Amino acid sequence: MKKQLNQLQMDFLKKHIIECEEGGILTDAFTMDGDEGMILYRLVSSTKTVKGAVLI
């Protein structure tokens, strides 16, 4: 089951996106029940869609 990110997780994800991705709009970000150490996200730009995971 998907869980929304808390503020610390969201800040970590924003920092990762700024460093690693080329821009775009964050359309989905969540963790899975029981796995608080991984953030799954989807980023959409005019040229591509990126689905990724970040280990905390």
All heavy atoms as a GROMACS GRO file, in nm:
protein
  437
    1MET      N    1   0.084  -0.118   0.000
    1MET     CA    2   0.000   0.000   0.000
    1MET      C    3   0.089   0.125   0.000
    1MET      O    4   0.188   0.132   0.070
    1MET     CB    5  -0.090  -0.002   0.122
    1MET     CG    6  -0.177   0.120   0.134
    1MET     SD    7  -0.295   0.107   0.267
    1MET     CE    8  -0.440   0.089   0.170
    2LYS      N    9   0.051   0.222  -0.081
    2LYS     CA   10   0.127   0.347  -0.091
    2LYS      C   11   0.106   0.433   0.033
    2LYS      O   12  -0.004   0.440   0.087
    2LYS     CB   13   0.081   0.428  -0.211
    2LYS     CG   14   0.116   0.368  -0.343
    2LYS     CD   15   0.067   0.461  -0.454
    2LYS     CE   16   0.098   0.408  -0.590
    2LYS     NZ   17   0.054   0.499  -0.695
    3LYS      N   18   0.214   0.499   0.076
    3LYS     CA   19   0.207   0.596   0.185
    3LYS      C   20   0.267   0.728   0.136
    3LYS      O   21   0.368   0.728   0.066
    3LYS     CB   22   0.288   0.547   0.306
    3LYS     CG   23   0.227   0.430   0.377
    3LYS     CD   24   0.315   0.383   0.490
    3LYS     CE   25   0.331   0.492   0.594
    3LYS     NZ   26   0.414   0.450   0.708
    4GLN      N   27   0.205   0.838   0.173
    4GLN     CA   28   0.259   0.969   0.137
    4GLN      C   29   0.391   0.992   0.209
    4GLN      O   30   0.417   0.937   0.315
    4GLN     CB   31   0.160   1.078   0.173
    4GLN     CG   32   0.038   1.080   0.086
    4GLN     CD   33  -0.048   1.201   0.116
    4GLN    OE1   34  -0.041   1.260   0.223
    4GLN    NE2   35  -0.128   1.238   0.019
    5LEU      N   36   0.472   1.079   0.150
    5LEU     CA   37   0.601   1.111   0.209
    5LEU      C   38   0.585   1.208   0.325
    5LEU      O   39   0.500   1.297   0.322
    5LEU     CB   40   0.693   1.175   0.104
    5LEU     CG   41   0.723   1.093  -0.021
    5LEU    CD1   42   0.818   1.172  -0.110
    5LEU    CD2   43   0.779   0.958   0.012
    6ASN      N   44   0.672   1.193   0.426
    6ASN     CA   45   0.676   1.294   0.531
    6ASN      C   46   0.767   1.407   0.485
    6ASN      O   47   0.828   1.400   0.378
    6ASN     CB   48   0.719   1.233   0.665
    6ASN     CG   49   0.860   1.178   0.662
    6ASN    OD1   50   0.949   1.232   0.597
    6ASN    ND2   51   0.882   1.069   0.733
    7GLN      N   52   0.778   1.511   0.561
    7GLN     CA   53   0.853   1.630   0.519
    7GLN      C   54   1.002   1.600   0.496
    7GLN      O   55   1.060   1.648   0.400
    7GLN     CB   56   0.837   1.743   0.621
    7GLN     CG   57   0.894   1.876   0.574
    7GLN     CD   58   0.828   1.927   0.447
    7GLN    OE1   59   0.707   1.924   0.435
    7GLN    NE2   60   0.908   1.973   0.353
    8LEU      N   61   1.063   1.519   0.581
    8LEU     CA   62   1.205   1.486   0.564
    8LEU      C   63   1.227   1.407   0.436
    8LEU      O   64   1.324   1.432   0.362
    8LEU     CB   65   1.256   1.406   0.684
    8LEU     CG   66   1.270   1.483   0.814
    8LEU    CD1   67   1.307   1.388   0.928
    8LEU    CD2   68   1.373   1.592   0.801
    9GLN      N   69   1.140   1.312   0.407
    9GLN     CA   70   1.152   1.235   0.285
    9GLN      C   71   1.134   1.324   0.162
    9GLN      O   72   1.206   1.310   0.063
    9GLN     CB   73   1.049   1.121   0.283
    9GLN     CG   74   1.076   1.014   0.385
    9GLN     CD   75   0.958   0.921   0.404
    9GLN    OE1   76   0.842   0.962   0.393
    9GLN    NE2   77   0.986   0.795   0.435
   10MET      N   78   1.038   1.415   0.167
   10MET     CA   79   1.014   1.505   0.054
   10MET      C   80   1.135   1.596   0.031
   10MET      O   81   1.176   1.617  -0.084
   10MET     CB   82   0.889   1.588   0.078
   10MET     CG   83   0.852   1.675  -0.041
   10MET     SD   84   0.826   1.587  -0.195
   10MET     CE   85   0.660   1.530  -0.173
   11ASP      N   86   1.193   1.648   0.137
   11ASP     CA   87   1.313   1.731   0.123
   11ASP      C   88   1.429   1.653   0.061
   11ASP      O   89   1.500   1.703  -0.025
   11ASP     CB   90   1.356   1.788   0.258
   11ASP     CG   91   1.257   1.890   0.313
   11ASP    OD1   92   1.174   1.941   0.235
   11ASP    OD2   93   1.262   1.917   0.435
   12PHE      N   94   1.447   1.528   0.104
   12PHE     CA   95   1.552   1.442   0.050
   12PHE      C   96   1.528   1.418  -0.100
   12PHE      O   97   1.620   1.426  -0.181
   12PHE     CB   98   1.555   1.310   0.126
   12PHE     CG   99   1.665   1.218   0.083
   12PHE    CD1  100   1.793   1.235   0.133
   12PHE    CD2  101   1.641   1.117  -0.006
   12PHE    CE1  102   1.896   1.150   0.093
   12PHE    CE2  103   1.742   1.032  -0.047
   12PHE     CZ  104   1.870   1.049   0.003
   13LEU      N  105   1.405   1.391  -0.137
   13LEU     CA  106   1.372   1.365  -0.277
   13LEU      C  107   1.394   1.490  -0.362
   13LEU      O  108   1.450   1.481  -0.472
   13LEU     CB  109   1.227   1.318  -0.290
   13LEU     CG  110   1.179   1.289  -0.432
   13LEU    CD1  111   1.264   1.182  -0.498
   13LEU    CD2  112   1.033   1.250  -0.432
   14LYS      N  113   1.354   1.606  -0.314
   14LYS     CA  114   1.376   1.730  -0.389
   14LYS      C  115   1.524   1.753  -0.415
   14LYS      O  116   1.564   1.792  -0.525
   14LYS     CB  117   1.316   1.849  -0.314
   14LYS     CG  118   1.166   1.854  -0.321
   14LYS     CD  119   1.112   1.972  -0.242
   14LYS     CE  120   0.962   1.975  -0.241
   14LYS     NZ  121   0.910   2.087  -0.161
   15LYS      N  122   1.608   1.727  -0.314
   15LYS     CA  123   1.752   1.743  -0.330
   15LYS      C  124   1.805   1.645  -0.436
   15LYS      O  125   1.885   1.682  -0.521
   15LYS     CB  126   1.823   1.719  -0.197
   15LYS     CG  127   1.971   1.740  -0.203
   15LYS     CD  128   2.035   1.720  -0.068
   15LYS     CE  129   2.186   1.733  -0.080
   15LYS     NZ  130   2.254   1.701   0.044
   16HIS      N  131   1.757   1.522  -0.432
   16HIS     CA  132   1.799   1.422  -0.531
   16HIS      C  133   1.759   1.464  -0.672
   16HIS      O  134   1.839   1.453  -0.766
   16HIS     CB  135   1.736   1.286  -0.498
   16HIS     CG  136   1.750   1.186  -0.608
   16HIS    ND1  137   1.868   1.118  -0.630
   16HIS    CD2  138   1.663   1.144  -0.703
   16HIS    CE1  139   1.851   1.037  -0.734
   16HIS    NE2  140   1.729   1.051  -0.780
   17ILE      N  141   1.638   1.513  -0.688
   17ILE     CA  142   1.589   1.553  -0.820
   17ILE      C  143   1.671   1.669  -0.876
   17ILE      O  144   1.707   1.670  -0.993
   17ILE     CB  145   1.439   1.588  -0.815
   17ILE    CG1  146   1.359   1.458  -0.796
   17ILE    CG2  147   1.394   1.660  -0.941
   17ILE    CD1  148   1.212   1.480  -0.770
   18ILE      N  149   1.702   1.765  -0.792
   18ILE     CA  150   1.783   1.880  -0.836
   18ILE      C  151   1.921   1.833  -0.882
   18ILE      O  152   1.972   1.879  -0.983
   18ILE     CB  153   1.795   1.985  -0.724
   18ILE    CG1  154   1.659   2.053  -0.703
   18ILE    CG2  155   1.903   2.088  -0.756
   18ILE    CD1  156   1.653   2.141  -0.579
   19GLU      N  157   1.982   1.737  -0.810
   19GLU     CA  158   2.116   1.690  -0.843
   19GLU      C  159   2.120   1.595  -0.962
   19GLU      O  160   2.215   1.596  -1.038
   19GLU     CB  161   2.178   1.621  -0.721
   19GLU     CG  162   2.208   1.714  -0.607
   19GLU     CD  163   2.259   1.640  -0.483
   19GLU    OE1  164   2.269   1.516  -0.485
   19GLU    OE2  165   2.287   1.708  -0.384
   20CYS      N  166   2.018   1.511  -0.978
   20CYS     CA  167   2.028   1.399  -1.073
   20CYS      C  168   1.938   1.408  -1.195
   20CYS      O  169   1.965   1.342  -1.294
   20CYS     CB  170   1.997   1.268  -1.001
   20CYS     SG  171   2.112   1.235  -0.866
   21GLU      N  172   1.831   1.480  -1.189
   21GLU     CA  173   1.736   1.483  -1.299
   21GLU      C  174   1.744   1.618  -1.371
   21GLU      O  175   1.793   1.716  -1.318
   21GLU     CB  176   1.593   1.459  -1.249
   21GLU     CG  177   1.576   1.329  -1.174
   21GLU     CD  178   1.596   1.204  -1.259
   21GLU    OE1  179   1.600   1.214  -1.382
   21GLU    OE2  180   1.609   1.096  -1.201
   22GLU      N  181   1.692   1.624  -1.493
   22GLU     CA  182   1.704   1.742  -1.578
   22GLU      C  183   1.585   1.836  -1.568
   22GLU      O  184   1.562   1.916  -1.657
   22GLU     CB  185   1.721   1.698  -1.723
   22GLU     CG  186   1.846   1.618  -1.746
   22GLU     CD  187   1.854   1.565  -1.888
   22GLU    OE1  188   1.768   1.601  -1.970
   22GLU    OE2  189   1.946   1.489  -1.915
   23GLY      N  190   1.508   1.826  -1.465
   23GLY     CA  191   1.391   1.911  -1.453
   23GLY      C  192   1.265   1.834  -1.485
   23GLY      O  193   1.267   1.716  -1.516
   24GLY      N  194   1.156   1.901  -1.478
   24GLY     CA  195   1.028   1.837  -1.502
   24GLY      C  196   0.936   1.857  -1.383
   24GLY      O  197   0.969   1.929  -1.290
   25ILE      N  198   0.823   1.791  -1.388
   25ILE     CA  199   0.724   1.804  -1.283
   25ILE      C  200   0.712   1.672  -1.209
   25ILE      O  201   0.693   1.566  -1.271
   25ILE     CB  202   0.587   1.843  -1.343
   25ILE    CG1  203   0.598   1.978  -1.413
   25ILE    CG2  204   0.480   1.847  -1.235
   25ILE    CD1  205   0.476   2.014  -1.494
   26LEU      N  206   0.724   1.676  -1.078
   26LEU     CA  207   0.708   1.558  -0.995
   26LEU      C  208   0.559   1.527  -0.988
   26LEU      O  209   0.481   1.605  -0.936
   26LEU     CB  210   0.764   1.583  -0.855
   26LEU     CG  211   0.762   1.467  -0.759
   26LEU    CD1  212   0.851   1.354  -0.808
   26LEU    CD2  213   0.807   1.513  -0.621
   27THR      N  214   0.518   1.413  -1.045
   27THR     CA  215   0.376   1.380  -1.052
   27THR      C  216   0.333   1.280  -0.946
   27THR      O  217   0.215   1.273  -0.913
   27THR     CB  218   0.337   1.324  -1.190
   27THR    OG1  219   0.414   1.207  -1.215
   27THR    CG2  220   0.362   1.428  -1.297
   28ASP      N  221   0.428   1.202  -0.893
   28ASP     CA  222   0.393   1.100  -0.795
   28ASP      C  223   0.516   1.068  -0.712
   28ASP      O  224   0.625   1.053  -0.767
   28ASP     CB  225   0.344   0.975  -0.868
   28ASP     CG  226   0.263   0.881  -0.780
   28ASP    OD1  227   0.226   0.921  -0.669
   28ASP    OD2  228   0.238   0.768  -0.824
   29ALA      N  229   0.500   1.060  -0.581
   29ALA     CA  230   0.610   1.021  -0.492
   29ALA      C  231   0.548   0.956  -0.369
   29ALA      O  232   0.454   1.008  -0.310
   29ALA     CB  233   0.692   1.143  -0.451
   30PHE      N  234   0.603   0.839  -0.334
   30PHE     CA  235   0.546   0.765  -0.222
   30PHE      C  236   0.645   0.661  -0.172
   30PHE      O  237   0.746   0.632  -0.236
   30PHE     CB  238   0.416   0.695  -0.265
   30PHE     CG  239   0.432   0.602  -0.382
   30PHE    CD1  240   0.460   0.469  -0.362
   30PHE    CD2  241   0.420   0.649  -0.511
   30PHE    CE1  242   0.476   0.383  -0.470
   30PHE    CE2  243   0.434   0.564  -0.620
   30PHE     CZ  244   0.462   0.430  -0.598
   31THR      N  245   0.617   0.605  -0.055
   31THR     CA  246   0.687   0.489  -0.002
   31THR      C  247   0.586   0.375   0.005
   31THR      O  248   0.465   0.398  -0.003
   31THR     CB  249   0.745   0.514   0.139
   31THR    OG1  250   0.640   0.544   0.228
   31THR    CG2  251   0.846   0.627   0.139
   32MET      N  252   0.635   0.256   0.019
   32MET     CA  253   0.547   0.140   0.034
   32MET      C  254   0.540   0.102   0.180
   32MET      O  255   0.638   0.119   0.254
   32MET     CB  256   0.598   0.022  -0.048
   32MET     CG  257   0.602   0.047  -0.197
   32MET     SD  258   0.445   0.087  -0.271
   32MET     CE  259   0.370  -0.074  -0.278
   33ASP      N  260   0.426   0.052   0.223
   33ASP     CA  261   0.411   0.005   0.361
   33ASP      C  262   0.521  -0.094   0.395
   33ASP      O  263   0.546  -0.188   0.320
   33ASP     CB  264   0.275  -0.065   0.378
   33ASP     CG  265   0.178   0.017   0.459
   33ASP    OD1  266   0.221   0.118   0.517
   33ASP    OD2  267   0.060  -0.020   0.464
   34GLY      N  268   0.588  -0.073   0.507
   34GLY     CA  269   0.692  -0.165   0.552
   34GLY      C  270   0.829  -0.137   0.495
   34GLY      O  271   0.926  -0.200   0.534
   35ASP      N  272   0.842  -0.044   0.400
   35ASP     CA  273   0.972  -0.012   0.341
   35ASP      C  274   0.991   0.138   0.341
   35ASP      O  275   0.980   0.204   0.239
   35ASP     CB  276   0.982  -0.068   0.199
   35ASP     CG  277   1.124  -0.061   0.144
   35ASP    OD1  278   1.215  -0.021   0.220
   35ASP    OD2  279   1.144  -0.095   0.028
   36GLU      N  280   1.021   0.193   0.456
   36GLU     CA  281   1.038   0.338   0.471
   36GLU      C  282   1.171   0.386   0.416
   36GLU      O  283   1.196   0.505   0.410
   36GLU     CB  284   1.026   0.378   0.618
   36GLU     CG  285   0.895   0.338   0.683
   36GLU     CD  286   0.775   0.406   0.622
   36GLU    OE1  287   0.785   0.526   0.589
   36GLU    OE2  288   0.671   0.340   0.607
   37GLY      N  289   1.260   0.294   0.375
   37GLY     CA  290   1.393   0.333   0.329
   37GLY      C  291   1.403   0.355   0.180
   37GLY      O  292   1.511   0.378   0.128
   38MET      N  293   1.291   0.347   0.107
   38MET     CA  294   1.295   0.365  -0.037
   38MET      C  295   1.178   0.454  -0.080
   38MET      O  296   1.064   0.432  -0.042
   38MET     CB  297   1.285   0.231  -0.109
   38MET     CG  298   1.293   0.242  -0.259
   38MET     SD  299   1.312   0.085  -0.346
   38MET     CE  300   1.169  -0.005  -0.293
   39ILE      N  301   1.211   0.556  -0.160
   39ILE     CA  302   1.109   0.647  -0.214
   39ILE      C  303   1.096   0.616  -0.363
   39ILE      O  304   1.195   0.614  -0.437
   39ILE     CB  305   1.151   0.794  -0.196
   39ILE    CG1  306   1.168   0.828  -0.049
   39ILE    CG2  307   1.050   0.887  -0.261
   39ILE    CD1  308   1.231   0.964  -0.024
   40LEU      N  309   0.974   0.593  -0.407
   40LEU     CA  310   0.946   0.573  -0.549
   40LEU      C  311   0.886   0.702  -0.602
   40LEU      O  312   0.806   0.768  -0.534
   40LEU     CB  313   0.847   0.458  -0.566
   40LEU     CG  314   0.894   0.326  -0.506
   40LEU    CD1  315   0.779   0.228  -0.498
   40LEU    CD2  316   1.008   0.268  -0.584
   41TYR      N  317   0.923   0.740  -0.725
   41TYR     CA  318   0.873   0.866  -0.779
   41TYR      C  319   0.857   0.859  -0.929
   41TYR      O  320   0.913   0.773  -0.996
   41TYR     CB  321   0.964   0.983  -0.740
   41TYR     CG  322   1.101   0.980  -0.803
   41TYR    CD1  323   1.126   1.047  -0.923
   41TYR    CD2  324   1.206   0.913  -0.742
   41TYR    CE1  325   1.251   1.045  -0.980
   41TYR    CE2  326   1.332   0.910  -0.800
   41TYR     CZ  327   1.354   0.976  -0.919
   41TYR     OH  328   1.478   0.974  -0.976
   42ARG      N  329   0.781   0.954  -0.983
   42ARG     CA  330   0.763   0.971  -1.128
   42ARG      C  331   0.779   1.118  -1.158
   42ARG      O  332   0.717   1.203  -1.095
   42ARG     CB  333   0.626   0.923  -1.172
   42ARG     CG  334   0.610   0.931  -1.323
   42ARG     CD  335   0.477   0.879  -1.372
   42ARG     NE  336   0.430   0.768  -1.291
   42ARG     CZ  337   0.302   0.742  -1.269
   42ARG    NH1  338   0.209   0.816  -1.321
   42ARG    NH2  339   0.266   0.640  -1.194
   43LEU      N  340   0.862   1.149  -1.256
   43LEU     CA  341   0.892   1.286  -1.297
   43LEU      C  342   0.861   1.297  -1.446
   43LEU      O  343   0.907   1.214  -1.525
   43LEU     CB  344   1.039   1.313  -1.271
   43LEU     CG  345   1.090   1.454  -1.282
   43LEU    CD1  346   1.041   1.536  -1.163
   43LEU    CD2  347   1.241   1.455  -1.285
   44VAL      N  348   0.783   1.397  -1.486
   44VAL     CA  349   0.744   1.413  -1.626
   44VAL      C  350   0.796   1.546  -1.678
   44VAL      O  351   0.778   1.650  -1.615
   44VAL     CB  352   0.590   1.407  -1.640
   44VAL    CG1  353   0.548   1.429  -1.783
   44VAL    CG2  354   0.536   1.276  -1.588
   45SER      N  355   0.863   1.540  -1.795
   45SER     CA  356   0.906   1.663  -1.862
   45SER      C  357   0.849   1.660  -2.003
   45SER      O  358   0.784   1.564  -2.043
   45SER     CB  359   1.058   1.674  -1.864
   45SER     OG  360   1.113   1.581  -1.954
   46SER      N  361   0.878   1.760  -2.080
   46SER     CA  362   0.824   1.766  -2.216
   46SER      C  363   0.885   1.660  -2.308
   46SER      O  364   0.827   1.625  -2.409
   46SER     CB  365   0.847   1.906  -2.276
   46SER     OG  366   0.986   1.932  -2.280
   47THR      N  367   1.001   1.606  -2.272
   47THR     CA  368   1.068   1.509  -2.358
   47THR      C  369   1.070   1.367  -2.304
   47THR      O  370   1.098   1.274  -2.378
   47THR     CB  371   1.213   1.552  -2.383
   47THR    OG1  372   1.280   1.563  -2.256
   47THR    CG2  373   1.220   1.684  -2.456
   48LYS      N  374   1.043   1.348  -2.174
   48LYS     CA  375   1.050   1.213  -2.120
   48LYS      C  376   0.975   1.200  -1.988
   48LYS      O  377   0.940   1.300  -1.925
   48LYS     CB  378   1.195   1.170  -2.099
   48LYS     CG  379   1.269   1.254  -1.994
   48LYS     CD  380   1.412   1.210  -1.981
   48LYS     CE  381   1.484   1.297  -1.879
   48LYS     NZ  382   1.621   1.257  -1.861
   49THR      N  383   0.952   1.076  -1.950
   49THR     CA  384   0.897   1.043  -1.819
   49THR      C  385   0.998   0.955  -1.748
   49THR      O  386   1.047   0.857  -1.804
   49THR     CB  387   0.764   0.967  -1.833
   49THR    OG1  388   0.669   1.050  -1.898
   49THR    CG2  389   0.710   0.926  -1.697
   50VAL      N  390   1.032   0.991  -1.625
   50VAL     CA  391   1.130   0.916  -1.548
   50VAL      C  392   1.058   0.853  -1.429
   50VAL      O  393   0.991   0.923  -1.353
   50VAL     CB  394   1.243   1.008  -1.496
   50VAL    CG1  395   1.338   0.931  -1.406
   50VAL    CG2  396   1.317   1.072  -1.611
   51LYS      N  397   1.072   0.722  -1.415
   51LYS     CA  398   1.025   0.652  -1.296
   51LYS      C  399   1.149   0.608  -1.223
   51LYS      O  400   1.239   0.547  -1.282
   51LYS     CB  401   0.940   0.531  -1.334
   51LYS     CG  402   0.810   0.568  -1.401
   51LYS     CD  403   0.732   0.444  -1.437
   51LYS     CE  404   0.604   0.483  -1.510
   51LYS     NZ  405   0.527   0.364  -1.549
   52GLY      N  406   1.158   0.642  -1.095
   52GLY     CA  407   1.279   0.612  -1.022
   52GLY      C  408   1.255   0.574  -0.880
   52GLY      O  409   1.143   0.582  -0.828
   53ALA      N  410   1.361   0.531  -0.816
   53ALA     CA  411   1.359   0.496  -0.674
   53ALA      C  412   1.485   0.552  -0.611
   53ALA      O  413   1.592   0.552  -0.671
   53ALA     CB  414   1.355   0.346  -0.656
   54VAL      N  415   1.471   0.601  -0.489
   54VAL     CA  416   1.583   0.657  -0.414
   54VAL      C  417   1.590   0.582  -0.282
   54VAL      O  418   1.489   0.571  -0.212
   54VAL     CB  419   1.562   0.807  -0.385
   54VAL    CG1  420   1.678   0.861  -0.305
   54VAL    CG2  421   1.545   0.885  -0.513
   55LEU      N  422   1.706   0.528  -0.252
   55LEU     CA  423   1.726   0.464  -0.122
   55LEU      C  424   1.773   0.568  -0.022
   55LEU      O  425   1.862   0.647  -0.053
   55LEU     CB  426   1.830   0.352  -0.133
   55LEU     CG  427   1.792   0.237  -0.226
   55LEU    CD1  428   1.908   0.138  -0.237
   55LEU    CD2  429   1.667   0.167  -0.179
   56ILE      N  430   1.712   0.569   0.092
   56ILE     CA  431   1.748   0.667   0.195
   56ILE      C  432   1.848   0.602   0.290
   56ILE      O  433   1.830   0.493   0.333
   56ILE     CB  434   1.626   0.714   0.276
   56ILE    CG1  435   1.512   0.752   0.186
   56ILE    CG2  436   1.663   0.832   0.364
   56ILE    CD1  437   1.385   0.788   0.256
   0.00000   0.00000   0.00000
